């Protein structure tokens, strides 16, 4: 017996075929996209379906998370910012100076 799929907003996956999402095969992609572009209910659905352990693992390995998402995830899972791969990637690619 399989778990029921999470009910996620279609707008999060605007660039892929929503009905053909592979929830188990592409879990990291889905988790990253939900946390970056979803709302609170989407995040709850994602955490219910995958569990916090799998969500944390996917987010720690993410190459890119928006700055706000990175800080949000760090605070809800009580993890230091530099534990995330996206932090070290961002630090090695500094932003341009605004002039």
Beta strands, then each sheet from edge to edge (+ up, - down):
end
